[in-house]
Amino acid sequence: MANRARTSLPRTLAAHAILLAYTAIALFPVFVIVINAMKSRRAIFAHPLQLPGPKSFDLIGFQTVLSQGNFPLYFWNSLIVTVVSLAFILLFGAMAAFALSEYRFKGNLLMGLYLALGIMIPIRLGTVAILQLMVATGLVNTLFALILVYTAQGIPLAVFILSEFMKTVSADLKNAGRIDGLSEYRIFFRLVVPLVRPAMATVAVFSMIPIWNDLWFPLILAPAERVKTVTLGAQVFLGQFVTDWNAVLASLSLAIVPVLVLYLVFSRQLIRGITSGAVK
Amino acid sequence: MGALSLSNVCKSFGTVDVIQGVDLEVADGEFCVFVGPSGCGKSTLLRMIAGLEDVTSGEVRIDGARVNLTPPSKREIAMVFQSYALYPHLTVRDNMGLALKQAGTAKAEVAGAVQRASAMLSLDALLERRPAELSGGQRQRVAIGRAIVRRPKLFLFDEPLSNLDAALRVQTRIEIARLHRELSATMIYVTHDQVEAMTLADRIVVLNAGKVAQIGAPMELYNDPANTFVAGFIGSPQMNFLRAADLGEPGETLGIRPEHLTISRESGRIAGSVSHVERLGGETNVYVTTDAHGLLTVRLFGEHSFAFAETVHLTPEPGRSFLFDRAGARIRR
């Protein structure tokens, strides 16, 4: 990889300096949240940028979070919503992408454009209609309502990315499967899906973060105690007059962990997805 | 058994007619090659026989039974693809056995069929490997093995040698010819390479723009082309096309193969100057620019040397030329 004829030390240093600077900027807010979560209230306000020392170290925030409210339940709710939504997005997105890229039928192009429209129009514009729909179907205050909305929100991007990737899967391979008597479902699940796995990981990561972080739909569609998600749960500590910053920061720090784990699961595939095509 | 019959087969994509009324009878055990330039529809025709493309109109029959609406897996065919199309997640053994397994054949029987095919192609040492661990030539042998295992009525080959290098191509070509003798199966083979067509075929179907230009045995096409397209397509270097009127012959075009033009420094019927010489050792190709007929090719056997821009005279050998009318059809004398 390192080709000395094509790189020079100053250029390498400059590139690394820019990347490091960007990393620092991107990680700074996370860093501030995590260090302050482990400090006493006084220390947060006195020296917000200082690392927790022997004097300022305090786990009161975490204690509050774990004793007040029902955070294990909130985490569980968030996890269920994110994982199930992701599974639906990947399954239905990939199936739609396969149909659009593989079969010639009337309205193929139109259907593709219709699905792509979802990328451009934010789903929140339809909040009122969605709420009416959920009320009418009795799905308010269920996790299923959130899962449906997030699946709808994620499918356009999934179809868009995956259909491009599916076009690159060898037609001969699919035809070989047809001649050998594989059903279209087997061709899809056994031949095509494994070959577009990196692209699916890309879609998973891009879809996962907005779902996990969302506050809007949980607040509107599922505000009840037993279906609260983490981001909504953390709002308990944000009051009109008093805000328990220790608890807010602690809950946010904890909320980072599950996405981090999911990200690490997908990232190996993700890097392959982003770089695939660059090298055959 | 494996006779194929196409009657007035047509294929259109939207308003584009890709195949325009092809009639063909392939007898059991015959090796039939579809040849033509890219875009002539030869692959589409093969895919229609395989059932991978719908037939717009006309009939496809295998052993007399109409198969227009039969799915590919029920047509008792096997296909070998240019890109090999092996299943990446299966071993060579499973790749070869998959079709039988899908058809519900007993395990022992599948194993036996795989064993016989792998012995024929000396794949025994590779059976447990995955396609990614094989070279291009080995992959194509596995793909051919996968076809043999099914004992199909028809073998369909879609440019199977195009991805191989020159040496391997010759080797695999001989292998396919040997398999055809041993299996005495019906084979339909698509290629754009006339050498493959000439060396493998019992009968060649030359396709041009979705229509059959001529059907015949390799030497029939070479010695008795029906039109300028076939005359120009079969034979390398390409046949020379001269203006018949200038040579006092009837018709529009006079075709003569490069080996049937004699070249002389002193005298001849057509004067020209040497524009390029290709010396291949066994033969020498001389390209001569003439005023009346444009660039002509002369093929000489053995080694010869000509200087660039040297004036030479060409004479067509009597009785070796073909005459064509304005539309390109052959005028038979």
Interface residues (C-beta under 8 A of the other chain):
Chain A: S170 D172 L173 N175 A176 G177 R178 I179 D180 G181 L182 R190 L191 P194 L195
Chain B: R47 A50 G51 L52 P71 P72 S73 K74 I77 A78 M79 F81 Q82 S83 Y84 A85 L86 Y87 P88 H89 L98 A99 Q102 A103 R146 D158
